[in-house]
Amino acid sequence: MLKDPYHLEFLSLSKDAQERDLENALVTHIRDFLLELGVGFAFVGSQFPIEVDGREYRIDMLFYHLRLRCYVVVELKIGDFQPSFGSQVNFYISAVDDLIRHPDDQPTIGLILCTSKSKTVVEYTFRNLSTPIGVATHRFAKQIEESLPSVEQLEMELEAITSEVTTEDENTEQ
């Protein structure tokens, strides 16, 4: 069910985007985001309120997976994965299971979408935790664009290769 990375090219966010900007953009483009998540996801809400001991907490995005028959808590993060994200999502999962989940539903699962992650840090964060939580990265069009060479860089590469081939041809002829 979990893929990595999630390609969010349909969003146009700046480098300075905050988590709330990411969430608002995803809600605006919910159809595209549902397609990127995969088959079976139904959108329940954004900034979904949940009250625990008289205090309100807000889940970034809450989905229900029709085939798995369970809620999916999605926490959006801009930046590297941090171990504290795991306890936050675990808290939300426990609250959803106790306060919202129907007895016929399967246990809630969590998904943390962040810009980058260390496999070792993720492993240590969840090693002794039985709650199903996945961590995946997300990519924006700008990030993909920035990782590609510029037109100028490509032209220089082509010139270098052409020059190299020409030099080799001249050496072969002599």
C-alpha contacts under 8 A as a table, 3 or more apart, distances in Angstrom:
res1	aa1	res2	aa2	distance
1	M	38	G	7.79
2	L	134	G	6.93
2	L	136	A	7.60
3	K	6	Y	6.69
3	K	136	A	6.89
4	D	136	A	4.98
4	D	137	T	5.89
4	D	138	H	7.59
5	P	136	A	5.77
5	P	137	T	4.68
5	P	138	H	5.26
5	P	139	R	6.88
6	Y	36	E	6.74
6	Y	37	L	7.52
6	Y	136	A	7.14
6	Y	137	T	6.17
6	Y	138	H	4.62
6	Y	139	R	6.34
7	H	36	E	7.11
7	H	138	H	5.88
7	H	139	R	5.10
7	H	140	F	6.54
8	L	11	L	5.76
8	L	33	F	7.55
8	L	36	E	7.79
8	L	138	H	6.59
8	L	139	R	5.55
8	L	140	F	4.93
8	L	141	A	6.87
9	E	12	S	7.27
9	E	139	R	7.00
9	E	140	F	4.82
9	E	141	A	4.25
9	E	142	K	7.91
10	F	29	H	7.80
10	F	32	D	7.29
10	F	140	F	7.72
10	F	141	A	7.30
11	L	25	A	6.48
11	L	26	L	7.46
11	L	29	H	7.71
11	L	140	F	6.58
11	L	141	A	7.16
12	S	140	F	7.34
12	S	141	A	6.98
12	S	142	K	7.64
13	L	16	D	7.99
13	L	17	A	6.07
13	L	21	D	7.74
13	L	22	L	7.42
13	L	140	F	7.33
13	L	142	K	7.64
14	S	17	A	5.37
14	S	142	K	7.54
15	K	142	K	7.81
17	A	21	D	5.78
17	A	22	L	6.84
17	A	78	I	7.92
18	Q	21	D	5.18
18	Q	22	L	6.45
18	Q	78	I	6.53
19	E	22	L	5.06
19	E	23	E	6.22
19	E	76	L	6.23
19	E	77	K	5.71
19	E	78	I	5.65
20	R	23	E	4.99
20	R	24	N	6.08
21	D	24	N	5.14
21	D	25	A	6.09
22	L	25	A	5.19
22	L	26	L	6.16
22	L	76	L	7.61
23	E	26	L	5.09
23	E	27	V	6.19
23	E	46	S	7.73
23	E	60	D	7.15
23	E	61	M	7.85
23	E	76	L	7.11
24	N	27	V	5.15
24	N	28	T	6.15
25	A	28	T	5.04
25	A	29	H	6.18
26	L	29	H	4.98
26	L	30	I	5.51
26	L	33	F	6.26
27	V	30	I	4.74
27	V	46	S	7.32
29	H	32	D	5.48
29	H	33	F	6.26
30	I	33	F	4.92
30	I	34	L	5.96
31	R	34	L	5.17
31	R	35	L	6.33
32	D	35	L	5.10
32	D	36	E	6.26
33	F	36	E	4.95
33	F	37	L	6.13
34	L	37	L	5.03
34	L	38	G	6.32
34	L	39	V	7.78
34	L	41	F	6.42
34	L	42	A	7.61
34	L	43	F	7.87
35	L	38	G	5.26
35	L	39	V	7.01
37	L	41	F	7.19
38	G	41	F	6.82
40	G	65	H	5.26
40	G	66	L	4.99
40	G	67	R	5.85
41	F	63	F	6.30
41	F	64	Y	5.79
41	F	65	H	4.54
41	F	66	L	6.26
42	A	63	F	5.42
42	A	64	Y	5.11
42	A	65	H	6.15
42	A	66	L	7.10
43	F	62	L	6.54
43	F	63	F	4.60
43	F	64	Y	6.54
44	V	61	M	7.65
44	V	62	L	5.32
44	V	63	F	4.96
44	V	64	Y	6.62
45	G	48	F	5.38
45	G	61	M	5.78
45	G	62	L	5.32
45	G	63	F	7.04
46	S	59	I	7.03
46	S	60	D	5.57
46	S	61	M	4.45
46	S	62	L	6.44
47	Q	58	R	4.93
47	Q	59	I	5.06
47	Q	60	D	4.67
47	Q	61	M	6.03
48	F	58	R	5.18
48	F	59	I	4.96
48	F	60	D	6.62
48	F	61	M	6.52
48	F	62	L	6.60
49	P	56	E	6.37
49	P	57	Y	5.71
49	P	58	R	4.55
49	P	59	I	6.50
50	I	56	E	5.65
50	I	57	Y	5.27
50	I	58	R	6.11
50	I	59	I	7.52
50	I	95	A	7.49
50	I	96	V	7.76
51	E	54	G	6.01
51	E	55	R	5.40
51	E	56	E	4.34
51	E	57	Y	6.09
52	V	55	R	5.34
52	V	56	E	6.39
52	V	57	Y	7.50
52	V	95	A	7.39
59	I	62	L	6.64
59	I	73	V	7.04
59	I	74	V	7.40
59	I	75	E	6.97
59	I	92	Y	6.99
60	D	73	V	7.83
60	D	74	V	6.26
60	D	75	E	5.38
60	D	76	L	6.53
61	M	73	V	6.28
61	M	74	V	5.10
61	M	75	E	6.62
62	L	71	Y	7.07
62	L	72	V	5.89
62	L	73	V	4.91
62	L	74	V	6.06
63	F	71	Y	5.71
63	F	72	V	4.98
63	F	73	V	6.49
63	F	74	V	7.65
64	Y	69	R	7.08
64	Y	70	C	5.70
64	Y	71	Y	4.28
64	Y	72	V	5.69
65	H	68	L	5.48
65	H	69	R	5.51
65	H	70	C	5.48
65	H	71	Y	6.14
65	H	72	V	6.81
66	L	69	R	5.01
66	L	70	C	7.20
68	L	106	Q	7.19
69	R	105	D	5.47
69	R	106	Q	5.76
70	C	101	R	7.84
70	C	105	D	5.45
70	C	106	Q	4.89
70	C	107	P	6.02
70	C	108	T	5.39
70	C	109	I	7.30
71	Y	96	V	7.83
71	Y	101	R	7.42
71	Y	106	Q	7.93
71	Y	107	P	7.41
71	Y	108	T	4.77
71	Y	109	I	6.45
72	V	108	T	5.79
72	V	109	I	5.01
72	V	110	G	5.45
72	V	111	L	7.08
73	V	89	V	7.28
73	V	92	Y	7.20
73	V	93	I	6.68
73	V	108	T	7.35
73	V	109	I	6.32
73	V	110	G	4.63
73	V	111	L	6.11
74	V	110	G	5.94
74	V	111	L	4.80
74	V	112	I	5.80
74	V	113	L	7.23
75	E	89	V	6.94
75	E	110	G	7.79
75	E	111	L	6.33
75	E	112	I	4.83
75	E	113	L	6.24
76	L	112	I	6.10
76	L	113	L	5.04
76	L	114	C	6.25
77	K	80	D	7.88
77	K	81	F	7.72
77	K	112	I	7.30
77	K	113	L	5.94
77	K	114	C	4.58
77	K	115	T	6.94
78	I	114	C	5.59
78	I	115	T	5.57
79	G	114	C	5.98
79	G	115	T	4.88
79	G	116	S	6.39
80	D	114	C	6.22
80	D	115	T	5.69
80	D	116	S	4.69
80	D	117	K	5.49
81	F	85	F	7.18
81	F	114	C	5.99
81	F	115	T	7.47
81	F	116	S	6.19
81	F	117	K	4.93
81	F	118	S	7.21
81	F	121	V	7.99
81	F	122	V	7.57
82	Q	85	F	5.65
82	Q	86	G	7.75
82	Q	121	V	7.74
83	P	86	G	5.62
83	P	87	S	7.43
83	P	121	V	7.01
83	P	122	V	7.13
83	P	125	T	5.44
84	S	87	S	5.45
84	S	88	Q	6.46
85	F	88	Q	5.14
85	F	89	V	6.25
85	F	112	I	7.57
86	G	89	V	5.31
86	G	90	N	6.01
86	G	125	T	6.63
86	G	126	F	7.24
86	G	133	I	7.72
87	S	90	N	4.93
87	S	91	F	6.08
88	Q	91	F	5.19
88	Q	92	Y	6.46
89	V	92	Y	5.00
89	V	93	I	6.09
89	V	110	G	6.37
89	V	111	L	7.93
89	V	112	I	7.69
89	V	133	I	7.75
90	N	93	I	5.07
90	N	94	S	6.19
90	N	110	G	7.52
90	N	131	T	6.83
90	N	133	I	7.71
91	F	94	S	5.22
91	F	95	A	6.21
92	Y	95	A	5.09
92	Y	96	V	6.08
93	I	96	V	5.17
93	I	97	D	6.07
93	I	108	T	5.76
93	I	109	I	6.55
93	I	110	G	6.69
94	S	97	D	5.12
94	S	98	D	6.21
94	S	108	T	7.88
95	A	98	D	5.20
95	A	99	L	5.77
95	A	100	I	7.72
96	V	99	L	5.24
96	V	100	I	5.03
96	V	101	R	6.03
96	V	108	T	7.05
97	D	100	I	6.00
97	D	101	R	4.90
97	D	107	P	6.43
97	D	108	T	6.11
98	D	101	R	6.51
101	R	105	D	6.22
101	R	107	P	7.77
101	R	108	T	7.74
102	H	105	D	5.28
103	P	106	Q	7.90
108	T	132	P	7.79
109	I	131	T	7.15
109	I	132	P	5.16
109	I	133	I	5.79
110	G	132	P	6.35
110	G	133	I	4.39
110	G	134	G	6.15
111	L	133	I	5.60
111	L	134	G	4.77
111	L	135	V	5.73
111	L	136	A	7.36
112	I	133	I	7.50
112	I	134	G	6.24
112	I	135	V	4.75
112	I	136	A	6.29
113	L	135	V	6.09
113	L	136	A	5.13
113	L	137	T	5.36
113	L	138	H	6.15
114	C	117	K	7.23
114	C	135	V	7.52
114	C	136	A	6.47
114	C	137	T	4.92
114	C	138	H	6.06
115	T	137	T	5.17
115	T	138	H	5.53
115	T	139	R	6.96
116	S	136	A	7.95
116	S	137	T	5.51
116	S	138	H	7.74
117	K	121	V	7.57
117	K	122	V	7.18
117	K	135	V	7.95
117	K	136	A	7.78
117	K	137	T	7.10
118	S	121	V	5.25
118	S	122	V	6.23
119	K	122	V	5.19
119	K	123	E	6.09
120	T	123	E	5.00
120	T	124	Y	6.14
121	V	124	Y	5.20
121	V	125	T	6.06
122	V	125	T	5.09
122	V	126	F	6.40
122	V	135	V	7.46
123	E	126	F	5.49
123	E	127	R	5.60
124	Y	127	R	5.24
125	T	128	N	7.93
126	F	129	L	5.06
126	F	130	S	7.81
126	F	133	I	7.91
139	R	143	Q	6.22
139	R	144	I	6.99
140	F	143	Q	5.29
140	F	144	I	6.48
141	A	144	I	5.15
141	A	145	E	5.95
142	K	145	E	4.88
142	K	146	E	5.94
143	Q	146	E	5.10
143	Q	147	S	6.28
144	I	147	S	5.21
144	I	148	L	6.56
145	E	148	L	5.37
146	E	149	P	7.54
149	P	152	E	8.00
149	P	153	Q	5.81
149	P	154	L	6.41
150	S	153	Q	5.10
150	S	154	L	6.30
151	V	154	L	5.10
151	V	155	E	6.14
152	E	155	E	5.06
152	E	156	M	6.21
153	Q	156	M	5.14
153	Q	157	E	6.20
154	L	157	E	5.03
154	L	158	L	6.15
155	E	158	L	5.07
155	E	159	E	6.12
156	M	159	E	5.05
156	M	160	A	6.10
157	E	160	A	5.09
157	E	161	I	6.15
158	L	161	I	5.12
158	L	162	T	5.97
159	E	162	T	5.05
159	E	163	S	5.96
160	A	163	S	5.10
160	A	164	E	6.04
161	I	164	E	4.97
161	I	165	V	6.07
162	T	165	V	5.14
162	T	166	T	6.06
163	S	166	T	5.06
163	S	167	T	6.09
164	E	167	T	5.13
164	E	168	E	6.16
165	V	168	E	5.05
165	V	169	D	6.12
166	T	169	D	5.09
166	T	170	E	6.22
167	T	170	E	5.12
167	T	171	N	6.20
168	E	171	N	5.09
168	E	172	T	6.10
169	D	172	T	5.07
169	D	173	E	6.27
170	E	173	E	5.23
170	E	174	Q	6.53
171	N	174	Q	5.31
